[in-house]
Amino acid sequence: MSREYLQTSFLFDYGNRTPINKLLLEICKNYKDIGNRIGFIFCVNNIPYKLEFYFILEVEKNYEKEFTEIIQMLNECAIKELTFNTTQSLMKQMQNRRFNILTTACTNEGVDMAFNSGKIFLIDERTELKNKGFEFFSNNLYTDTIFFSYSNKNLIEIFDKTINMLNADAFPVFLDRKSLYIGNQLTSCLDDAIKDAKSIIFFIDEEFKKSKYCLHEFELAEKYNKHILIILNDDEIINSKYLFKKLNFNELKPNQLYQIIREFMMGI
């Protein structure tokens, strides 16, 4: 008799697999009694031009509570959980040669085979490559990026999660806190980053309006005819020729922001 499964998938960081390995072993331990009711599918693309690590979770339909619990645990390490349609597309692509595939039950042996057999992941993690003497450059090239212009520091935690999701979709983001380094000349680097960026996202609230840097960034974006999207705090009023979206900055969620920016970028 065939079994019906609940199913979802996740995008993980190919270059930092150790935390996911540990988490999956923890899941195996916590759900040992129903391990044969839980399926793990590893989909790994080892082509250097496009390293990818997708993970599909399948749980028998009778274990919906456990399915929800495991999803919550996986989201702690995942770049993002994928939509139903993307999960179905991922399943279809398992038939071609894009991925190395491993399907296993929720067991320590299965997880060990995925991460330590040398058959699924063919390229070392970043820390291992660094130990071998390879250098990962800290000076970014800011071409074709999405530039975040803001003054409200309370938004930074939301930005961090949103940027991870955008990066996973090949939308690089310039954020001054992450993209500038000691020794950089602040004004000149920001000017150059705006000039080379593909689009500028302005997060406008009362603090933004008082910031000379933010106002200068707006002037530069107009000067260089950049694609502009304004995210406006809902207590602000604006008269603008640019596309804008009103949101409550105190209730802003990374997923919500990601969807808005992604839709904007796809329309450029």
Summary of the structure (lengths in Angstrom):
residues: 268
radius of gyration: 21.5
end to end distance: 49.5
largest distance: 67.9
contacts: 752
relative contact order: 0.11
helix: 47%
strand: 21%
